[in-house]
């Protein structure tokens, strides 16, 4: 099985275990790297060409504005060719109850027909929200599985949850 791990993550100020702290590496990036290391998959970082603010409140305001306006941010780097992949793990934080809009840019910029998509959502108590249905709508023709939900502030110690999800869904090379 050929696998791509595509992830969106935010470093800087984050809501983390009930408080706002500054982190050098985003929680979702940590989880995506665990998945890549466990599977040997290729990895692609979904980044907006216009970086999000470092401060938590400004990032939330930007996310709300993008969602309200239906904005699809331009991505910072070219999309990978998804044709050779059988499965795509999409890792993202829950922003405003769904995926960050840059993730929608990624999903809507390629044909995922016939692919298996495995959502992996980091959050601080809100679960995956409506993100799985959003992904299903953005990737017609793909089989979108239920999400692995990881509390972001537990990203450093989620190895067992990642391993179980990968095993349960038979995600391996």
C-alpha positions as CSV (number, residue, x, y, z in Angstrom):
1,X,0.0,0.0,0.0
2,X,1.4,3.4,-1.0
3,X,0.5,6.0,1.7
4,X,0.7,9.8,1.9
5,X,0.4,11.6,5.2
6,X,-0.7,15.2,4.5
7,X,-1.0,17.4,7.6
8,X,-1.8,20.9,8.6
9,X,-0.4,22.1,11.9
10,X,0.1,25.4,13.8
11,X,3.0,26.3,16.0
12,X,3.3,29.3,18.2
13,X,0.5,30.0,20.7
14,X,-1.9,27.2,21.0
15,X,-4.7,26.2,23.4
16,X,-3.0,23.4,25.3
17,X,-4.4,21.6,28.2
18,X,-6.8,24.4,29.3
19,X,-4.4,27.3,28.8
20,X,-2.7,29.1,26.0
21,X,1.0,28.3,25.6
22,X,3.7,28.7,23.0
23,X,4.8,25.5,21.3
24,X,7.7,25.2,18.9
25,X,6.2,22.2,17.0
26,X,2.5,21.9,16.3
27,X,0.6,19.1,17.9
28,X,-0.7,17.8,14.6
29,X,2.8,17.8,13.1
30,X,3.9,15.6,16.0
31,X,1.1,13.1,15.4
32,X,1.7,13.2,11.6
33,X,5.4,12.4,12.2
34,X,4.4,9.4,14.4
35,X,2.2,8.1,11.6
36,X,4.9,8.5,9.0
37,X,7.5,6.8,11.2
38,X,5.1,3.9,11.9
39,X,4.2,3.4,8.2
40,X,7.2,4.7,6.2
41,X,4.7,6.9,4.3
42,X,5.5,10.0,2.3
43,X,4.7,13.2,4.1
44,X,3.4,16.6,2.9
45,X,2.8,19.7,5.0
46,X,-0.3,21.6,4.0
47,X,0.7,25.3,4.6
48,X,-1.1,28.4,3.6
49,X,1.1,30.8,1.4
50,X,0.0,33.5,3.9
51,X,1.1,32.2,7.3
52,X,-1.3,32.3,10.2
53,X,-0.5,34.7,13.1
54,X,1.6,33.3,15.9
55,X,-0.8,34.5,18.6
56,X,-3.7,32.2,19.5
57,X,-6.5,34.9,19.4
58,X,-5.4,36.3,16.1
59,X,-5.2,32.8,14.6
60,X,-8.7,32.0,15.8
61,X,-10.0,35.3,14.3
62,X,-8.3,34.4,11.0
63,X,-9.7,30.9,11.0
64,X,-13.2,32.2,11.7
65,X,-12.9,34.8,8.9
66,X,-11.8,32.2,6.4
67,X,-14.6,29.8,7.4
68,X,-17.2,32.5,7.3
69,X,-16.0,33.7,3.9
70,X,-15.6,30.2,2.4
71,X,-11.9,31.2,1.7
72,X,-9.6,28.6,0.1
73,X,-6.1,29.8,1.0
74,X,-3.4,29.4,-1.6
75,X,-1.0,26.7,-0.5
76,X,2.7,27.5,0.1
77,X,4.1,24.6,-1.8
78,X,2.9,22.6,-4.8
79,X,0.5,19.8,-4.3
80,X,1.9,16.3,-4.4
81,X,0.6,14.0,-7.2
82,X,-1.9,11.9,-5.3
83,X,-2.4,9.4,-8.2
84,X,0.2,6.9,-7.0
85,X,-1.2,6.7,-3.5
86,X,-3.7,4.1,-2.3
87,X,-4.3,5.8,1.0
88,X,-4.1,9.4,2.3
89,X,-3.9,10.2,6.0
90,X,-5.2,13.7,6.5
91,X,-4.0,15.1,9.9
92,X,-5.4,18.5,11.1
93,X,-6.5,20.4,14.1
94,X,-10.2,21.0,14.8
95,X,-10.7,24.7,13.9
96,X,-14.2,26.1,14.4
97,X,-15.6,22.5,14.5
98,X,-14.1,21.4,11.2
99,X,-10.9,21.3,9.1
100,X,-8.8,24.4,8.6
101,X,-9.6,25.9,5.2
102,X,-6.2,25.2,3.9
103,X,-7.1,21.5,4.2
104,X,-10.1,22.1,2.0
105,X,-7.8,23.7,-0.6
106,X,-5.7,20.6,-0.5
107,X,-8.7,18.2,-0.8
108,X,-10.4,20.2,-3.6
109,X,-7.1,20.6,-5.6
110,X,-6.8,16.9,-6.5
111,X,-9.0,13.9,-7.5
112,X,-9.2,11.5,-4.6
113,X,-11.6,9.1,-6.4
114,X,-10.9,5.6,-5.4
115,X,-8.5,6.6,-2.6
116,X,-9.0,5.7,1.1
117,X,-8.8,8.7,3.3
118,X,-8.0,8.4,7.0
119,X,-8.8,11.6,9.0
120,X,-6.7,12.3,12.1
121,X,-7.9,15.2,14.1
122,X,-6.2,16.9,17.0
123,X,-8.4,18.9,19.4
124,X,-8.6,20.1,23.0
125,X,-11.9,18.5,23.9
126,X,-14.2,19.1,20.9
127,X,-13.4,15.9,19.1
128,X,-13.5,15.8,15.3
129,X,-16.6,18.0,15.1
130,X,-18.1,18.0,11.7
131,X,-14.7,17.5,10.0
132,X,-15.3,14.0,8.7
133,X,-18.4,15.0,6.8
134,X,-16.6,18.1,5.5
135,X,-13.8,15.9,4.2
136,X,-16.4,13.5,2.6
137,X,-17.9,16.5,0.8
138,X,-14.6,17.8,-0.4
139,X,-13.3,14.4,-1.7
140,X,-16.1,12.8,-3.7
141,X,-15.4,9.3,-4.8
142,X,-13.0,8.7,-1.9
143,X,-13.7,6.3,0.9
144,X,-13.4,8.5,4.0
145,X,-13.1,6.6,7.3
146,X,-13.9,7.7,10.8
147,X,-11.4,9.9,12.4
148,X,-8.7,9.1,14.9
149,X,-9.2,11.9,17.5
150,X,-6.2,12.9,19.5
151,X,-6.2,15.5,22.3
152,X,-3.5,17.8,21.0
153,X,-1.9,18.4,24.4
154,X,-1.4,14.6,24.5
155,X,0.4,14.5,21.1
156,X,3.7,13.5,22.6
157,X,2.2,10.4,24.2
158,X,-0.3,9.2,21.7
159,X,1.8,6.3,20.2
160,X,-0.6,3.6,21.4
161,X,-3.7,5.3,19.9
162,X,-1.9,5.8,16.6
163,X,-0.7,2.2,16.5
164,X,-4.2,0.9,17.3
165,X,-5.8,3.1,14.6
166,X,-3.2,2.0,12.0
167,X,-3.7,-1.7,13.0
168,X,-7.5,-1.4,13.0
169,X,-7.6,0.1,9.5
170,X,-4.7,-2.1,8.2
171,X,-2.7,1.0,7.2
172,X,0.8,-0.2,6.4
173,X,3.2,-0.3,3.5
